[in-house]
Amino acid sequence: MATKIPILFELMSQRKIKQKQLSDSIGVSEGNISDWKSGRSSPSIEVLPKIANFFDCSVDYLIGRTDNQQAHVQDNDLTNNHEYMEIAKLFQALSPEDFDLVKRLIEQLVSKQIPPSPKNDGETKT
């Protein structure tokens, strides 16, 4: 017997989502959703993230591992992002003066105060 996921059907009921709407959005048949509801089958590992995205919740919430519907937001923590961690390591190697300079440049870039650099039109100035 498959594992039931009652939270899915609670979410569908709360948000007035019909099986057809969910099936169309996540790419499964209405029959699959009926089977999940009855316990004849469970969503595959490939489908669970699609369901979670549809309802803006975590897979852990769907399968009952957490009561925090927004637990997935914590997964976007910058400390879990390899590129951000690499940049942080580079920043640590900067002198305090260079760190301040880079920080100001980033702040200006983010606020769009830095004019775009001129495009190289193929001409070389001598």
N, C-alpha and C positions, 0 to 999 in steps of 0.2 A: 504494500500500500504506500502511496506517495505521501509526502509531507504536505499538510494543508497550510495555506498562508492566509489566515483569516484577516490579517491587517489589510491585505490588498482589497478585499471585498468591503471592509469598513471604509477605506478611502474612497472606493467607487461609490458607495452609498452616500457618504458625507458630501461628496462633490457632484453627486448626481451624474456620474459617468456611466454610460451604457456599455455593455460588452462590445457592441459594434464599434463604438468610438475608440475604446482601448485597443481592440484588435487591429483596427486600421492604423492607429498611431504607432504600435509597436511591431507590426508585421506578423501577427499570428492569427489563426482562425478563431472565430467565436466558439467553435467546438473545443479548442484548446482551453479557453478561459472557463468554459463549463466543466471541463475535466478537472481543472485546478480547484474549482469551487467544490466539486463533489469529492475530491481527494483521489480521483482515478490516476491523476498525474500531477506533476509539479512543473513550474517554469524551469527551463534549462538555465545553466550558468550564463549562457549568452543572452537570454531574454531578461533575466533579473535586473541588470543595469538599465535596460530600456524602460522597464516598468518604473524603476526608481527615478530615472530622469523624467518620465512622464508626470509622476506625482511630486517631483522635487523633494525627494527624501533619499535616505541611504538604503542600500541593500540590507544592511544590518537591521534597520528599522523594519523593513518588509518581512524579514524572516524571524523577527522577534528577539534579536540579540541585544537590542537597545530600545529604550522607551523614548529616546531623543530622535524625533523625526528629522531634525536638522543636523544630525551627527556628521553628515557628509561635508558640511561646511568646514569642519575641522580638517578634513583631508586636503583642503586647499591651502593649508598653512604653509607659508613660504619656507619653513625649515624642512619641509618634505620635498622641495623642488631643488633638484640637483644644480640647475643653472644659477639660481639665486644663491645657493650656498657657495658655488665657485666664485661668483662676484663678491660675496661677502669676504671670502679669503683674500681676494685681490685688494679689497679695501683695507684689510688689516695690515697689508704690507706697505701702505702709503704713509708718508710723513703726515703729521697733523695739518701742515699747510696744504699739501696736495689733496688730502682728504677733503678739506674745506672747499678747495677749488672744484673738485669733482662733484661734490654735493651741490654747490651753487649751480654748476652747469646742468646737472640733472633736474634741479628744481626749475630752472629757466626753461629747459626743454619740455618738461611736463606742463608748465604753464604756457608754453608756446611763445616765449619771449625771444627765443633765438631765431633770427631770420634763417630761412633755408639756405644752405650753401649753394653757390652758383654752380650750374651744371656745366660740365666740360663739353664744349661744342666741337671738340676735335682740334681746335686751334691751339698752337703752342705760342705763348708770348715769350719774346726774348728781349 
